[in-house]
């Protein structure tokens, strides 16, 4: 993190802890979005949730095209499997797009 003379020591510690736990925060956010997607009936709200899911995937290290393909498939189960793999492996580097049949 860049030096920020405008922050107090206490504030700097808060900011540093945020960045230390950023992957956990993003993983939790993705899990919450997936839960909301399972329950959501409104297509407009669902679209916003899918965009949030894509952002969370990219923040977790999933390649942009892979995240886009997971979102484009609109398959909540595939998204949940990807999130499980991310949580298990500690990052999104090994996540692949949805299977096409």
C-alpha positions as CSV (number, residue, x, y, z in Angstrom):
1,X,0.0,0.0,0.0
2,X,1.3,3.5,-0.8
3,X,2.3,5.7,2.0
4,X,-0.7,7.7,3.2
5,X,0.4,10.5,5.5
6,X,-3.2,11.6,5.9
7,X,-4.1,8.4,7.8
8,X,-3.5,7.8,11.5
9,X,-1.7,4.7,12.7
10,X,-5.0,3.1,13.7
11,X,-6.6,3.8,10.3
12,X,-3.5,2.4,8.5
13,X,-3.9,-0.8,10.5
14,X,-7.5,-1.1,9.4
15,X,-6.6,-0.6,5.8
16,X,-3.8,-3.1,6.0
17,X,-6.1,-5.7,7.5
18,X,-8.6,-5.2,4.8
19,X,-6.0,-5.9,2.1
20,X,-4.7,-8.9,4.0
21,X,-8.2,-10.4,4.1
22,X,-9.3,-9.3,0.7
23,X,-9.5,-12.8,-0.7
24,X,-11.7,-13.9,2.2
25,X,-13.9,-10.9,1.7
26,X,-14.3,-11.6,-2.0
27,X,-15.0,-15.3,-1.4
28,X,-17.7,-14.4,1.1
29,X,-19.2,-11.9,-1.2
30,X,-19.3,-14.4,-4.0
31,X,-21.0,-17.0,-1.8
32,X,-23.6,-14.4,-0.8
33,X,-24.3,-13.5,-4.4
34,X,-24.7,-17.2,-5.3
35,X,-27.2,-17.6,-2.5
36,X,-29.2,-14.6,-3.7
37,X,-29.1,-15.9,-7.3
38,X,-30.7,-19.2,-6.1
39,X,-33.6,-17.2,-4.5
40,X,-34.0,-14.4,-7.0
41,X,-37.0,-14.4,-9.3
42,X,-36.8,-10.8,-10.7
43,X,-34.7,-10.8,-14.0
44,X,-33.5,-7.3,-13.5
45,X,-32.2,-8.0,-10.0
46,X,-30.8,-11.3,-11.2
47,X,-28.8,-9.5,-13.9
48,X,-27.2,-7.2,-11.4
49,X,-26.3,-10.2,-9.2
50,X,-24.7,-11.9,-12.2
51,X,-22.6,-8.7,-12.8
52,X,-21.6,-8.8,-9.1
53,X,-20.6,-12.5,-9.4
54,X,-18.4,-11.7,-12.4
55,X,-16.7,-8.9,-10.5
56,X,-16.1,-11.2,-7.5
57,X,-14.7,-13.9,-9.7
58,X,-12.2,-11.5,-11.3
59,X,-11.2,-10.1,-7.9
60,X,-10.5,-13.7,-6.8
61,X,-8.1,-14.2,-9.7
62,X,-10.3,-16.0,-12.2
63,X,-9.3,-15.0,-15.8
64,X,-11.7,-12.5,-17.4
65,X,-12.8,-14.7,-20.3
66,X,-13.5,-17.6,-17.9
67,X,-15.5,-15.4,-15.5
68,X,-17.4,-14.0,-18.5
69,X,-18.3,-17.5,-19.7
70,X,-19.5,-18.6,-16.3
71,X,-21.7,-15.5,-16.1
72,X,-22.9,-15.9,-19.7
73,X,-24.0,-19.5,-19.1
74,X,-26.3,-18.2,-16.3
75,X,-25.8,-21.6,-14.5
76,X,-26.0,-21.1,-10.8
77,X,-24.8,-24.6,-10.1
78,X,-21.7,-24.1,-12.3
79,X,-21.0,-20.9,-10.5
80,X,-21.4,-22.6,-7.1
81,X,-19.0,-25.3,-8.2
82,X,-16.4,-22.7,-9.3
83,X,-16.8,-20.9,-6.0
84,X,-16.3,-24.1,-4.1
85,X,-13.1,-24.8,-6.1
86,X,-11.9,-21.2,-5.4
87,X,-12.5,-21.6,-1.6
88,X,-10.8,-25.1,-1.6
89,X,-7.8,-24.1,-3.6
90,X,-7.4,-20.6,-2.2
91,X,-7.6,-18.7,-5.6
92,X,-9.2,-18.7,-8.9
93,X,-6.2,-19.6,-11.1
94,X,-7.5,-23.2,-11.7
95,X,-11.1,-22.4,-12.4
96,X,-12.4,-23.3,-15.9
97,X,-15.5,-22.2,-17.7
98,X,-18.8,-24.2,-17.7
99,X,-19.0,-27.5,-19.5
100,X,-20.8,-27.3,-22.8
101,X,-22.8,-30.2,-24.0
